[in-house]
Amino acid sequence: MSLKSCKVDYICHDCQENFKLISGNGFCNYCGRLGTFKINICNDCVKWNQKGWSWFKSRSMYVYNDFMSEYMKKYKFNGDYYLRKIFSDEFFSFFM
């Protein structure tokens, strides 16, 4: 018997595979957007920095692809609050 909590899968493996983690190099140091940048900062973040938002950083964990777009639509705009559970373990591990 273990006191370690069990991981619960809230979506199937095939759906989970459609969420692509951002890893390695080639992303903006401020927002996490994938791309090839001269100084590891995307054009949008350069603009924000010029407007005085240089203190602000955000870090994306996943690529914003069609599957993520559909997820965000269901979660944010349709109010499917159950979907928050899909990333809860990953968010906790990533930011703690």
N, CA and C of each residue as an Amber inpcrd file, in Angstrom:
protein
   288
   0.8420000  -1.1730000   0.0000000   0.0000000   0.0000000   0.0000000
   0.8890000   1.2380000   0.0000000   0.5080000   2.2410000  -0.7690000
   1.2720000   3.4700000  -0.8880000   0.4000000   4.6610000  -0.5220000
   1.0240000   5.6690000   0.0510000   0.3060000   6.9020000   0.3570000
   0.3760000   7.9010000  -0.7950000   1.1110000   7.5460000  -1.8380000
   1.2260000   8.3900000  -3.0120000  -0.1050000   8.4030000  -3.7630000
  -0.5510000   9.5810000  -4.1790000  -1.8280000   9.6730000  -4.8800000
  -1.7180000   9.0700000  -6.2780000  -2.8180000   8.5790000  -6.7660000
  -2.8810000   7.9790000  -8.1000000  -3.1250000   9.0740000  -9.1290000
  -2.5320000   8.9280000 -10.2960000  -2.7850000   9.8690000 -11.3880000
  -4.0670000   9.4440000 -12.0920000  -4.9410000  10.4020000 -12.2660000
  -6.2110000  10.1520000 -12.9410000  -6.1000000  10.6920000 -14.3570000
  -6.4920000   9.9000000 -15.3300000  -6.5250000  10.3460000 -16.7180000
  -7.9060000  10.9000000 -17.0120000  -7.9690000  12.1810000 -17.3860000
  -9.2450000  12.8300000 -17.6570000  -9.6120000  12.8090000 -19.1340000
  -8.6320000  12.4840000 -19.9830000  -8.8990000  12.3450000 -21.4150000
  -8.1670000  11.1090000 -21.9200000  -8.5710000  10.6460000 -23.0870000
  -7.9500000   9.4450000 -23.6420000  -6.5420000   9.7470000 -24.1560000
  -5.7860000   8.7070000 -24.3680000  -4.3990000   8.8150000 -24.8260000
  -4.3170000   9.5370000 -26.1780000  -5.2250000   9.2250000 -27.1050000
  -5.1950000   9.8470000 -28.4320000  -5.3770000  11.3650000 -28.3400000
  -6.2970000  11.8060000 -27.4960000  -6.5040000  13.2480000 -27.3190000
  -5.2920000  13.8780000 -26.6450000  -4.7630000  13.2080000 -25.6390000
  -3.5940000  13.7320000 -24.9270000  -2.4200000  13.9380000 -25.8800000
  -2.2690000  13.0650000 -26.8590000  -1.1800000  13.1680000 -27.8290000
  -1.2950000  14.4140000 -28.7110000  -2.4910000  14.9850000 -28.8310000
  -2.6870000  16.1790000 -29.6440000  -2.2040000  17.4560000 -28.9540000
  -2.0080000  17.3980000 -27.6400000  -1.4320000  18.5200000 -26.9150000
   0.0850000  18.3820000 -26.9750000   0.7540000  19.3040000 -27.6540000
   2.1970000  19.2230000 -27.8820000   2.9420000  20.1080000 -26.8900000
   3.7380000  19.4890000 -26.0320000   4.5510000  20.2330000 -25.0720000
   5.6200000  21.0400000 -25.7840000   5.8780000  22.2470000 -25.3000000
   6.9790000  23.0540000 -25.8090000   8.2030000  22.6840000 -24.9880000
   9.2220000  22.2050000 -25.6590000  10.4370000  21.8200000 -24.9460000
  11.6510000  22.1260000 -25.8030000  12.7930000  22.1240000 -25.1710000
  14.0340000  22.3740000 -25.8940000  14.2440000  23.8500000 -26.1580000
  14.8960000  24.1600000 -27.2560000  15.2000000  25.5380000 -27.6310000
  14.2500000  25.9990000 -28.7240000  14.3840000  27.2500000 -29.0950000
  13.5910000  27.7660000 -30.2030000  12.2690000  28.3570000 -29.7810000
  12.2090000  28.8860000 -28.5500000  10.9960000  29.5640000 -28.1390000
  11.3510000  30.8870000 -27.4870000  10.3850000  31.7980000 -27.5010000
  10.5860000  33.1270000 -26.9330000  10.7790000  33.0220000 -25.4250000
  11.7830000  33.7210000 -24.9030000  12.0590000  33.6980000 -23.4680000
  10.9910000  34.4030000 -22.6460000  10.1300000  35.1780000 -23.2860000
   9.0990000  35.9160000 -22.5610000   7.7400000  35.2270000 -22.5980000
   7.3240000  34.7580000 -23.7650000   5.9690000  34.2010000 -23.8600000
   5.9450000  32.7100000 -24.1790000   7.0510000  32.1350000 -24.5810000
   7.0980000  30.7150000 -24.8750000   6.6900000  30.3450000 -26.2820000
   6.3880000  31.3410000 -27.1240000   5.9900000  31.0620000 -28.5040000
   7.1390000  30.3960000 -29.2520000   6.8030000  29.3730000 -30.0340000
   7.8140000  28.6940000 -30.8480000   8.1920000  29.5410000 -32.0440000
   9.4450000  29.4540000 -32.4380000   9.8990000  30.1680000 -33.6140000
  11.3970000  30.3320000 -33.6050000  11.9000000  30.9810000 -34.6250000
  13.3140000  31.2840000 -34.7200000  13.4660000  32.7830000 -34.5270000
  14.1310000  33.1580000 -33.4580000  14.2700000  34.5660000 -33.1170000
  15.7490000  34.8940000 -32.9670000  16.1350000  36.1110000 -33.3500000
  17.5360000  36.5250000 -33.2700000  18.0490000  36.5350000 -31.8320000
  17.2400000  37.0390000 -30.9180000  17.6760000  37.1760000 -29.5230000
  16.7480000  36.4230000 -28.5710000  16.1050000  35.3740000 -29.0470000
  15.1860000  34.5460000 -28.2620000  14.0000000  35.3210000 -27.7070000
  13.5980000  36.3760000 -28.4190000  12.3980000  37.1310000 -28.0610000
  11.6000000  37.3590000 -29.3440000  10.3200000  37.0180000 -29.3150000
   9.4780000  37.1850000 -30.5040000   9.1450000  38.6630000 -30.7250000
   8.6450000  38.9850000 -31.9030000   8.3400000  40.3710000 -32.2610000
   7.2800000  40.9840000 -31.3520000   6.2770000  40.2000000 -30.9610000
   5.2460000  40.7210000 -30.0670000   5.8410000  41.1430000 -28.7280000
   6.7130000  40.3210000 -28.1650000   7.3250000  40.6440000 -26.8710000
   8.2940000  41.8210000 -26.9830000   8.9560000  41.9580000 -28.1440000
   9.8010000  43.1330000 -28.3650000   8.9330000  44.3860000 -28.2900000
   7.7520000  44.3440000 -28.9320000   6.8400000  45.4970000 -28.8940000
   6.3840000  45.7850000 -27.4710000   6.0080000  44.7400000 -26.7190000
   5.5730000  44.9340000 -25.3340000   6.7000000  45.5160000 -24.4870000
   7.9170000  45.0420000 -24.7100000   9.0660000  45.5680000 -23.9630000
   9.2790000  47.0510000 -24.2570000   9.0830000  47.4380000 -25.5080000
   9.2460000  48.8420000 -25.8880000   8.1750000  49.7250000 -25.2570000
   7.0240000  49.1310000 -24.9210000   5.9400000  49.8860000 -24.2850000
   6.0470000  49.8640000 -22.7590000   7.1380000  49.2980000 -22.2460000
   7.3590000  49.3240000 -20.8140000   6.9070000  48.0870000 -20.0650000
   6.5780000  47.0360000 -20.7720000   6.1350000  45.7970000 -20.1350000
   7.2680000  44.7930000 -20.0360000   8.4960000  45.2430000 -19.8990000
   9.6420000  44.3360000 -19.8840000   9.6720000  43.4420000 -18.6500000
   8.9690000  43.8160000 -17.6030000   8.9270000  43.0040000 -16.3860000
   8.0270000  41.7850000 -16.5540000   7.1710000  41.8230000 -17.5530000
   6.1740000  40.7650000 -17.7090000   6.7490000  39.5800000 -18.4650000
   6.6020000  38.3990000 -17.8870000   6.9810000  37.1750000 -18.5790000
   5.8500000  36.1650000 -18.4290000   5.6670000  35.4100000 -19.4560000
   4.6750000  34.3510000 -19.4730000   5.3620000  33.1360000 -20.0690000
   4.9790000  31.9750000 -19.6510000   5.6220000  30.7770000 -20.2000000
   4.5570000  29.7890000 -20.6080000   4.4650000  29.5440000 -21.8910000
   3.5230000  28.5640000 -22.4110000   4.1110000  27.1750000 -22.2480000
   3.2600000  26.2410000 -21.9070000   3.6950000  24.8530000 -21.7880000
   3.4020000  24.0660000 -23.0520000   2.3540000  24.4780000 -23.7830000
   1.8950000  23.7260000 -24.9370000   1.8280000  24.6150000 -26.1710000
   2.0170000  24.0020000 -27.3230000   1.8730000  24.6810000 -28.6070000
   0.3930000  25.0110000 -28.8090000   0.1300000  26.2210000 -29.3000000
  -1.2490000  26.6200000 -29.5860000  -1.6080000  26.1570000 -30.9940000
  -1.9800000  24.8890000 -31.0930000  -2.3590000  24.2980000 -32.3810000
  -3.8900000  24.2450000 -32.4720000  -4.4150000  23.6290000 -33.5160000
  -5.8710000  23.5500000 -33.6960000  -6.5510000  22.8260000 -32.5330000
  -5.9200000  21.7840000 -32.0210000  -6.5060000  21.0230000 -30.9280000
  -6.5840000  21.8820000 -29.6600000  -5.5060000  22.6290000 -29.3800000
  -5.5090000  23.5120000 -28.2090000  -6.5240000  24.6290000 -28.3850000
  -6.6470000  25.1340000 -29.5900000  -7.6270000  26.1790000 -29.8700000
  -9.0430000  25.6880000 -29.5550000  -9.3420000  24.4750000 -29.9530000
 -10.6710000  23.8940000 -29.6730000 -10.8660000  23.6830000 -28.1770000
  -9.8190000  23.2470000 -27.4910000  -9.8750000  23.0820000 -26.0340000
 -10.1950000  24.4210000 -25.3620000  -9.4720000  25.4800000 -25.7580000
  -9.6770000  26.7920000 -25.1550000 -11.0880000  27.3110000 -25.4220000
 -11.6040000  27.0370000 -26.6020000 -12.9680000  27.4530000 -26.9310000
 -13.9660000  26.7750000 -25.9980000 -13.7910000  25.4830000 -25.7920000
 -14.7090000  24.7510000 -24.9190000 -14.5690000  25.1870000 -23.4640000
 -13.3350000  25.4040000 -23.0330000 -13.0810000  25.7710000 -21.6300000
 -13.4960000  27.2110000 -21.3300000 -12.9910000  28.1500000 -22.1200000
 -13.2090000  29.5660000 -21.8230000 -14.5760000  30.0780000 -22.2590000
 -14.9730000  29.7340000 -23.4660000 -16.1700000  30.3530000 -24.0300000
 -17.4390000  29.5380000 -23.8300000 -17.2970000  28.2150000 -23.7440000
 -18.4680000  27.3710000 -23.5030000 -18.6170000  27.0160000 -22.0330000
 -17.6140000  27.3730000 -21.2150000 -17.7010000  27.1720000 -19.7740000
 -17.5900000  25.7340000 -19.3120000 -16.8880000  24.8980000 -20.0690000
 -16.7150000  23.4960000 -19.6760000 -15.6090000  23.4090000 -18.6260000
 -15.9650000  23.6970000 -17.3810000 -15.0140000  23.8090000 -16.2860000
 -14.3340000  22.4860000 -15.9600000 -14.9090000  21.3820000 -16.3250000
 -14.2880000  20.0670000 -16.0960000 -12.9250000  19.9790000 -16.7870000
 -12.7750000  20.6590000 -17.9010000 -11.5410000  20.5870000 -18.6850000
 -10.3270000  21.1290000 -17.9410000 -10.5280000  21.8810000 -16.8460000
  -9.3990000  22.3970000 -16.0740000  -8.5590000  21.2640000 -15.5080000
  -9.1610000  20.1160000 -15.3040000  -8.4680000  18.9860000 -14.6880000
  -7.4360000  18.3450000 -15.6040000  -7.5750000  18.5500000 -16.8900000
  -6.6800000  17.9130000 -17.8590000  -5.2230000  18.2690000 -17.5920000
  -4.9480000  19.5290000 -17.2690000  -3.5750000  19.9890000 -17.1020000
  -3.1870000  20.2420000 -15.6520000  -4.0430000  19.9540000 -14.7180000
  -3.7750000  20.3310000 -13.3280000  -2.4690000  19.7350000 -12.7900000
  -2.2180000  18.4640000 -13.0290000  -0.9770000  17.8400000 -12.5470000
   0.2560000  18.4320000 -13.2290000   0.1700000  18.6470000 -14.5570000
   1.3000000  19.1960000 -15.2980000   1.6030000  20.6260000 -14.8540000
   0.5670000  21.4410000 -14.6590000   0.7750000  22.8220000 -14.2120000
   1.4260000  22.8480000 -12.8420000   0.9390000  22.0200000 -11.9580000
   1.4870000  22.0000000 -10.6130000   2.9740000  21.5960000 -10.6440000
   3.2890000  20.5490000 -11.3930000   4.6850000  20.0950000 -11.4930000
   5.5820000  21.1190000 -12.1650000   5.0670000  21.7720000 -13.2090000
   5.8560000  22.7190000 -13.9900000   6.1960000  23.9720000 -13.2150000
   5.2430000  24.4750000 -12.4460000   5.4320000  25.7530000 -11.7680000
   5.8840000  25.6390000 -10.3290000   5.9270000  24.4600000  -9.7840000
   6.3650000  24.3000000  -8.3840000   7.7760000  23.7890000  -8.3010000
